[in-house]
Amino acid sequence: MKKTIQKYQFPSGFWWGSAASGPQTEGAAHEDGRKQSIWDYWYSKQPNSFHNQVGPEHTSNFYYLFKEDIQLMKKTGHNSFRTSIQWSRLIPDGHGETNELAVRFYNEVIDELLANGIEPFINLYHFDMPMCMQAKGGWESIEVVDAYVRYAETCFRLFGDRVKYWFTFNEPIVPVEAGYLYNLHYPNIIDFKRGAQVAHNTIVAHSKAVEAYKKLKLDGKIGIILNLTPSYPRSEEERDVKAAHISDLFFNRSFLDPVTKGHYPKELIEILKEHDVIPAIQKGDLEVIHANSIDLLGVNYYQPRRVKAKEEKVMPETRFMPEHLYDPYIKPDRKINPHRGWEICEEVIYDIMIDIRDNYSNIPFFISENGMGVEGEEKFRNLEGYIEDNYRIEFVQEHLKWVHKGLEEGANCLGYHLWTFMDNWSWTNAYKNRYGLVEVEINQEFQRTIKKSGRWFKGLSENNGF
């Protein structure tokens, strides 16, 4: 395709690609030495917790089809691609012996990507705690933190000669929220203080992994991927503004500040102390956090959070939750994705960029996830046999317009990755909502078909704009 000057032209070398994860795409859940993650275990005990009882063994078969998939990445314009290594595949017992079949698989994936001009971005943890590690307490356990750091260092040593972009965690607040606050994911615990301990230990694990990477003096960069969900007040009244600020402390600054500035927000610590939910902090924790800031930030953005001042007092004996300090608010005139139930508000991505520029030293970052999930996409199949997902093209275009504006105003954004390359299994939602540039049929063959958005994305990448 001939390159032309576009209305929205992006910088030379801009990263165009997509994001995925090992547990959501690889399949082969019980093969070649892989052992249970928390998802395999939970599904074995409560299959009804998953949409249509579709569990993690029914993911998209990337383990066997990765060469074909990487060719499809080329056909859809990828110059970069993020996925994750599965701890439960590489080190099946959580610590100790490395699985040589897994080493071979990940080596082959990395080499195949590079051979096709696609830069591998590798993430180490995407919600998929090995069950043997969860049995020791998961992220509540210092022993598990230490095992994770050894796992991370193993990955750096095995693959760091070719992988130049590493990420310690994807959306580390999600296991806190979903697993310890809102009873959405295993281990299905509702206890904020334990959740706060999980958050702190995760940040320590991240910082120690960054430290381990830098000690190896490899030629690359290391960071973390955070889902930044700005909190907007219902009004400019002081009570609403304060509520939004508190929400922002809990769900954005709690991770963003320590990984970039080396310390927790002072106001957040004061709130945790006031409600007696501050986590146990081991000797040396704060020092290792302070000493190991990231090189690169990944920003996942899907929707804003809207809040208002608390309208009813919480009973004093009630166990503390962040929502005791504010109420959620639904904007009456919001635009919404009717399939997913999420608000679509494109300009928020610009607000995030400017916040990073002004308040986080304009650290290098990229949009590491952004996308639109749609249920029942087969109804959009055209006469030529592929899905005509104009809504996804429009969704990406409208977000990229605001990314472009942020770039023009000096934000240090290096790329845009869509969630996701191909339709994949998505936790308890399984295959309910489809996000891919490529359709995957969930049958024995797992046939792939590029959607209209995938064809459009190729032109976006080749023209470096639209």
C-alpha positions as CSV (number, residue, x, y, z in Angstrom):
1,M,0.0,0.0,0.0
2,K,1.4,3.4,-1.0
3,K,2.1,5.7,1.9
4,T,0.4,9.0,1.8
5,I,0.3,12.0,4.1
6,Q,-2.6,11.7,6.5
7,K,-4.7,14.2,8.4
8,Y,-3.6,12.6,11.6
9,Q,0.1,11.8,11.1
10,F,2.0,10.1,13.9
11,P,5.7,10.3,14.7
12,S,8.2,8.2,12.8
13,G,8.7,4.8,14.5
14,F,5.3,4.9,16.3
15,W,4.4,1.4,17.6
16,W,1.3,0.0,15.9
17,G,0.1,-3.3,17.2
18,S,-2.0,-5.1,19.8
19,A,-1.9,-6.7,23.2
20,A,-2.8,-10.2,24.4
21,S,-1.8,-12.6,27.2
22,G,-0.6,-16.1,27.5
23,P,-3.5,-17.5,29.6
24,Q,-6.1,-15.9,27.2
25,T,-4.6,-17.2,24.0
26,E,-2.2,-20.1,24.3
27,G,-4.5,-23.0,25.1
28,A,-2.7,-26.3,25.7
29,A,-3.6,-25.8,29.3
30,H,-2.8,-29.3,30.4
31,E,0.0,-30.1,27.9
32,D,3.8,-30.0,27.8
33,G,4.3,-29.7,31.5
34,R,2.1,-26.7,32.3
35,K,0.4,-26.9,35.7
36,Q,-2.7,-25.2,37.1
37,S,-3.2,-21.5,37.5
38,I,-5.9,-20.0,39.7
39,W,-8.1,-19.9,36.6
40,D,-7.8,-23.6,35.9
41,Y,-8.4,-24.4,39.5
42,W,-11.4,-22.1,39.9
43,Y,-13.0,-23.4,36.7
44,S,-12.5,-27.0,37.9
45,K,-14.5,-26.2,41.1
46,Q,-17.1,-23.7,39.8
47,P,-17.6,-23.9,36.0
48,N,-20.9,-22.0,36.3
49,S,-18.9,-18.9,37.2
50,F,-17.8,-18.7,33.6
51,H,-20.0,-17.6,30.6
52,N,-21.5,-20.6,29.0
53,Q,-19.2,-22.7,31.2
54,V,-16.3,-22.1,28.8
55,G,-13.1,-22.4,30.7
56,P,-9.4,-21.5,30.2
57,E,-8.6,-24.7,28.3
58,H,-10.7,-23.3,25.4
59,T,-8.4,-20.4,24.6
60,S,-7.4,-19.6,21.0
61,N,-4.7,-22.2,20.5
62,F,-1.8,-19.8,19.9
63,Y,0.5,-22.5,21.4
64,Y,0.1,-24.5,18.2
65,L,-0.8,-21.8,15.7
66,F,1.6,-19.0,16.6
67,K,3.4,-19.1,13.2
68,E,0.2,-18.7,11.3
69,D,-0.9,-16.0,13.8
70,I,2.3,-14.0,13.4
71,Q,1.7,-14.0,9.6
72,L,-1.8,-12.6,10.3
73,M,-0.1,-9.9,12.5
74,K,2.0,-9.0,9.5
75,K,-1.2,-8.8,7.3
76,T,-2.8,-6.5,9.9
77,G,0.1,-4.1,10.0
78,H,1.8,-5.0,13.3
79,N,5.2,-3.7,14.0
80,S,5.0,-4.7,17.7
81,F,3.0,-7.1,19.7
82,R,2.6,-7.7,23.5
83,T,1.9,-11.0,25.1
84,S,2.8,-12.6,28.4
85,I,4.8,-15.6,29.6
86,Q,2.8,-18.0,31.8
87,W,4.6,-18.6,35.1
88,S,2.7,-21.9,35.4
89,R,4.1,-23.0,32.1
90,L,7.7,-21.8,32.4
91,I,8.2,-22.8,36.1
92,P,5.3,-25.2,36.7
93,D,6.0,-25.6,40.4
94,G,6.2,-21.8,40.9
95,H,9.9,-22.1,41.9
96,G,12.7,-24.5,41.1
97,E,13.0,-26.3,37.8
98,T,12.4,-24.6,34.5
99,N,10.2,-26.4,31.9
100,E,12.4,-26.8,28.8
101,L,9.4,-27.3,26.5
102,A,8.1,-23.9,27.6
103,V,11.5,-22.4,27.1
104,R,11.5,-23.8,23.5
105,F,8.0,-22.5,22.9
106,Y,8.7,-18.9,24.1
107,N,12.0,-18.9,22.2
108,E,10.2,-19.9,19.0
109,V,7.5,-17.2,19.5
110,I,10.1,-14.5,20.1
111,D,12.3,-15.5,17.2
112,E,9.3,-15.8,14.8
113,L,8.1,-12.3,15.8
114,L,11.6,-10.8,15.2
115,A,12.0,-12.7,11.9
116,N,8.8,-11.0,10.7
117,G,9.7,-7.5,11.8
118,I,7.5,-7.4,14.8
119,E,9.0,-6.2,18.1
120,P,8.1,-8.5,21.0
121,F,6.8,-6.7,24.2
122,I,6.8,-9.3,27.0
123,N,4.8,-9.1,30.1
124,L,5.5,-11.4,33.1
125,Y,2.2,-11.5,35.0
126,H,-1.3,-11.2,33.6
127,F,-3.7,-12.2,36.5
128,D,-2.5,-15.8,36.2
129,M,-1.1,-16.9,39.6
130,P,0.1,-20.5,39.6
131,M,-2.2,-22.4,41.9
132,C,0.7,-23.8,43.9
133,M,1.7,-20.3,44.7
134,Q,-1.9,-19.2,45.6
135,A,-1.9,-22.2,48.0
136,K,1.0,-20.4,49.8
137,G,-1.1,-17.2,50.0
138,G,-0.7,-15.6,46.6
139,W,0.4,-12.0,46.7
140,E,-0.3,-11.9,50.4
141,S,2.9,-14.1,50.9
142,I,6.4,-12.8,50.9
143,E,7.5,-16.3,49.8
144,V,5.5,-15.8,46.6
145,V,7.0,-12.4,46.1
146,D,10.4,-13.9,46.2
147,A,9.4,-16.8,43.9
148,Y,8.1,-14.2,41.4
149,V,11.3,-12.3,41.4
150,R,13.3,-15.5,40.7
151,Y,10.8,-16.3,37.9
152,A,11.3,-12.8,36.5
153,E,15.1,-13.1,36.6
154,T,14.8,-16.5,34.8
155,C,12.8,-14.8,32.0
156,F,15.4,-12.0,31.7
157,R,18.2,-14.4,31.4
158,L,16.5,-16.7,29.0
159,F,15.0,-14.2,26.6
160,G,16.6,-10.8,27.4
161,D,19.1,-11.0,24.6
162,R,16.2,-10.5,22.1
163,V,13.3,-9.0,24.1
164,K,14.0,-5.3,24.5
165,Y,10.7,-4.3,26.2
166,W,9.7,-5.9,29.4
167,F,6.7,-5.4,31.7
168,T,6.4,-6.8,35.2
169,F,2.6,-6.7,35.6
170,N,-0.5,-6.0,33.5
171,E,-3.2,-4.0,35.5
172,P,-2.0,-5.1,38.9
173,I,-4.9,-3.4,40.6
174,V,-7.3,-5.8,38.9
175,P,-6.4,-8.8,41.1
176,V,-6.8,-6.5,44.1
177,E,-10.2,-5.2,43.1
178,A,-11.6,-8.4,41.6
179,G,-10.1,-10.9,44.0
180,Y,-10.2,-9.0,47.3
181,L,-12.8,-6.3,47.1
182,Y,-15.7,-7.1,44.8
183,N,-15.9,-10.9,44.7
184,L,-15.4,-11.1,40.9
185,H,-12.3,-13.3,40.6
186,Y,-10.7,-16.1,42.6
187,P,-9.8,-16.2,45.5
188,N,-13.2,-14.5,46.0
189,I,-12.2,-12.7,49.2
190,I,-13.8,-9.5,50.4
191,D,-11.4,-7.9,52.8
192,F,-9.8,-4.5,52.0
193,K,-6.9,-4.9,54.4
194,R,-5.9,-8.1,52.8
195,G,-6.3,-6.5,49.4
196,A,-4.1,-3.6,50.5
197,Q,-1.4,-6.2,51.4
198,V,-1.8,-7.7,48.0
199,A,-1.3,-4.3,46.4
200,H,1.8,-3.5,48.4
201,N,3.4,-6.9,47.9
202,T,2.8,-6.6,44.2
203,I,4.5,-3.3,44.1
204,V,7.5,-4.7,46.0
205,A,7.6,-7.7,43.6
206,H,7.5,-5.3,40.7
207,S,10.3,-3.1,42.2
208,K,12.5,-6.1,43.0
209,A,12.0,-7.4,39.4
210,V,13.1,-4.0,38.0
211,E,16.1,-4.2,40.3
212,A,17.0,-7.7,39.0
213,Y,16.6,-6.6,35.4
214,K,18.9,-3.6,35.8
215,K,21.5,-5.6,37.6
216,L,21.8,-7.8,34.5
217,K,22.7,-4.7,32.4
218,L,20.7,-6.0,29.4
219,D,20.1,-3.8,26.4
220,G,16.4,-3.0,26.9
221,K,13.8,-1.2,29.0
222,I,11.5,-2.4,31.7
223,G,8.2,-1.0,32.9
224,I,4.7,-1.9,34.0
225,I,1.2,-1.7,32.5
226,L,-1.4,0.2,34.4
227,N,-5.1,0.6,33.7
228,L,-5.6,4.3,34.3
229,T,-9.2,5.2,34.8
230,P,-9.5,8.8,35.7
231,S,-12.1,9.8,38.2
232,Y,-14.4,12.7,37.2
233,P,-16.7,14.4,39.7
234,R,-20.4,14.8,39.2
235,S,-20.0,18.6,39.6
236,E,-17.5,21.2,40.5
237,E,-18.9,21.4,44.0
238,E,-16.2,20.9,46.6
239,R,-17.7,17.6,48.0
240,D,-17.8,16.0,44.6
241,V,-14.3,17.2,43.6
242,K,-13.0,15.7,46.9
243,A,-14.8,12.4,46.2
244,A,-13.2,12.2,42.8
245,H,-9.8,12.9,44.2
246,I,-10.1,10.1,46.8
247,S,-11.2,7.7,44.1
248,D,-8.3,8.7,42.0
249,L,-5.9,8.0,44.9
250,F,-7.2,4.5,45.4
251,F,-7.5,3.4,41.8
252,N,-4.8,5.3,39.9
253,R,-2.2,7.0,42.1
254,S,-1.9,3.9,44.4
255,F,0.2,2.2,41.7
256,L,1.2,5.0,39.4
257,D,3.0,7.0,42.1
258,P,5.2,4.3,43.6
259,V,6.4,2.9,40.2
260,T,7.2,6.3,38.8
261,K,8.0,8.5,41.8
262,G,9.2,5.9,44.2
263,H,6.6,6.5,47.0
264,Y,2.9,6.2,47.8
265,P,0.7,9.3,47.8
266,K,0.8,10.8,51.3
267,E,-2.9,11.4,51.3
268,L,-3.6,7.8,50.5
269,I,-1.4,6.6,53.4
270,E,-3.3,9.0,55.7
271,I,-6.6,7.5,54.7
272,L,-5.4,3.9,55.1
273,K,-4.1,4.8,58.6
274,E,-7.3,6.5,59.6
275,H,-9.3,3.4,58.7
276,D,-6.8,1.0,60.1
277,V,-6.2,-0.8,56.8
278,I,-2.6,0.0,56.2
279,P,-0.6,-3.1,55.0
280,A,2.3,-4.6,56.8
281,I,5.5,-3.2,55.4
282,Q,8.7,-5.3,55.6
283,K,12.1,-3.8,56.3
284,G,13.6,-2.6,53.0
285,D,10.3,-2.5,51.1
286,L,10.0,1.3,50.8
287,E,13.7,1.6,49.9
288,V,13.5,-0.9,47.1
289,I,10.3,0.9,45.8
290,H,12.1,4.2,46.0
291,A,15.2,3.0,44.2
292,N,13.6,1.2,41.2
293,S,11.5,3.5,39.0
294,I,10.4,2.3,35.6
295,D,11.9,3.2,32.2
296,L,8.6,2.9,30.3
297,L,4.9,3.0,31.2
298,G,2.1,1.1,29.5
299,V,-1.4,2.8,29.8
300,N,-4.5,0.7,29.4
301,Y,-7.6,2.9,28.9
302,Y,-11.2,1.8,28.4
303,Q,-13.6,4.1,30.3
304,P,-13.7,6.8,32.9
305,R,-14.8,6.4,36.5
306,R,-17.4,9.0,37.6
307,V,-18.2,9.6,41.2
308,K,-20.0,11.9,43.6
309,A,-20.0,12.8,47.2
310,K,-21.2,10.1,49.6
311,E,-25.0,10.5,50.1
312,E,-25.5,8.1,53.0
313,K,-23.3,7.5,56.0
314,V,-21.7,4.1,56.4
315,M,-22.4,2.3,59.7
316,P,-19.2,2.5,61.9
317,E,-19.0,-1.3,62.4
318,T,-19.0,-1.9,58.6
319,R,-15.7,-3.3,57.3
320,F,-13.9,-0.5,55.3
321,M,-14.2,-0.2,51.5
322,P,-13.1,2.7,49.3
323,E,-16.8,3.2,48.3
324,H,-17.5,4.3,51.9
325,L,-15.8,7.6,50.9
326,Y,-17.7,8.3,47.7
327,D,-20.6,7.1,45.5
328,P,-20.5,6.0,41.9
329,Y,-22.2,8.4,39.4
330,I,-23.7,7.6,36.0
331,K,-23.5,10.5,33.6
332,P,-27.0,10.8,32.1
333,D,-25.9,11.8,28.6
334,R,-23.0,9.4,28.3
335,K,-22.2,7.5,25.1
336,I,-22.1,3.8,25.8
337,N,-21.0,0.5,24.2
338,P,-24.4,-1.3,24.5
339,H,-22.7,-4.7,24.3
340,R,-20.2,-4.2,27.1
341,G,-22.1,-1.7,29.2
342,W,-19.1,0.6,29.3
343,E,-19.0,4.3,28.7
344,I,-17.2,5.5,25.6
345,C,-15.4,8.8,26.3
346,E,-12.5,9.3,23.9
347,E,-11.2,12.6,25.2
348,V,-10.2,10.9,28.5
349,I,-7.2,9.4,26.7
350,Y,-6.0,12.9,26.1
351,D,-6.5,13.8,29.8
352,I,-4.3,10.9,30.8
353,M,-1.6,11.9,28.4
354,I,-1.5,15.5,29.7
355,D,-1.6,14.2,33.3
356,I,1.5,12.1,32.6
357,R,3.2,15.0,30.8
358,D,2.6,17.5,33.7
359,N,2.7,15.4,36.8
360,Y,4.9,12.4,36.0
361,S,7.9,14.0,34.3
362,N,6.6,13.2,30.9
363,I,7.8,9.7,31.3
364,P,7.9,7.7,28.0
365,F,4.6,5.7,27.7
366,F,2.4,4.1,25.1
367,I,-1.2,3.2,24.9
368,S,-0.9,-0.5,25.7
369,E,-4.6,-1.4,25.6
370,N,-7.7,0.3,24.2
371,G,-10.6,-1.6,22.5
372,M,-14.2,-2.4,22.1
373,G,-15.8,-5.6,23.0
374,V,-18.9,-6.6,21.1
375,E,-21.3,-9.5,21.7
376,G,-22.8,-11.5,18.8
377,E,-20.4,-10.1,16.2
378,E,-21.4,-12.8,13.7
379,K,-24.5,-10.7,12.9
380,F,-22.1,-8.2,11.2
381,R,-20.7,-10.8,8.8
382,N,-20.9,-9.5,5.2
383,L,-21.5,-11.4,2.0
384,E,-17.7,-11.9,1.5
385,G,-17.6,-13.9,4.8
386,Y,-15.8,-11.5,7.1
387,I,-17.0,-9.3,9.9
388,E,-17.7,-5.7,8.9
389,D,-16.9,-4.1,12.3
390,N,-17.1,-0.4,11.3
391,Y,-17.9,0.4,15.0
392,R,-14.4,-0.8,16.0
393,I,-12.8,1.3,13.3
394,E,-14.7,4.3,14.4
395,F,-13.8,3.6,18.1
396,V,-10.1,3.5,17.3
397,Q,-10.2,6.5,15.0
398,E,-11.9,8.7,17.6
399,H,-9.4,7.7,20.3
400,L,-6.5,8.2,18.0
401,K,-7.6,11.8,17.3
402,W,-7.2,12.6,21.0
403,V,-3.9,10.7,21.1
404,H,-2.7,12.8,18.2
405,K,-3.8,16.0,20.0
406,G,-1.8,14.9,23.1
407,L,1.2,14.3,21.0
408,E,1.0,17.7,19.4
409,E,0.9,19.2,22.9
410,G,4.1,17.4,23.9
411,A,3.0,14.2,25.6
412,N,5.7,11.5,25.2
413,C,3.5,8.7,23.7
414,L,5.4,6.1,21.7
415,G,2.7,3.9,20.3
416,Y,-0.8,2.5,20.3
417,H,-1.7,-1.2,20.9
418,L,-5.3,-2.4,20.5
419,W,-6.9,-5.0,22.7
420,T,-6.6,-7.4,21.0
421,F,-5.1,-9.1,18.0
422,M,-7.6,-12.0,17.8
423,D,-10.8,-12.9,19.6
424,N,-9.7,-14.5,22.9
425,W,-11.0,-16.0,26.1
426,S,-11.6,-13.3,28.6
427,W,-11.8,-14.6,32.2
428,T,-15.3,-15.2,33.5
429,N,-16.7,-13.6,30.3
430,A,-15.0,-16.3,28.2
431,Y,-15.9,-15.5,24.6
432,K,-19.0,-13.4,25.3
433,N,-17.5,-10.2,24.0
434,R,-15.2,-10.2,21.0
435,Y,-12.3,-7.6,20.8
436,G,-10.1,-8.9,18.0
437,L,-8.9,-7.6,14.7
438,V,-9.1,-11.2,13.7
439,E,-12.2,-13.4,14.2
440,V,-11.6,-16.8,15.9
441,E,-14.2,-19.6,15.6
442,I,-14.3,-21.6,18.8
443,N,-14.3,-25.1,17.4
444,Q,-11.7,-27.8,16.9
445,E,-9.9,-25.9,14.1
446,F,-10.0,-22.4,15.7
447,Q,-10.3,-20.9,12.2
448,R,-9.1,-17.3,11.9
449,T,-10.6,-14.6,9.6
450,I,-9.3,-11.0,9.4
451,K,-12.2,-8.6,10.1
452,K,-12.6,-5.3,8.3
453,S,-10.9,-3.5,11.3
454,G,-7.8,-5.7,10.7
455,R,-7.7,-4.7,7.1
456,W,-8.1,-1.1,8.1
457,F,-5.4,-1.4,10.8
458,K,-2.9,-2.4,8.1
459,G,-3.4,0.8,6.3
460,L,-3.2,2.8,9.5
461,S,0.2,1.3,10.3
462,E,1.6,1.5,6.7
463,N,0.5,5.2,6.4
464,N,1.5,5.9,10.1
465,G,-1.8,7.7,10.4
466,F,-5.3,8.2,8.9
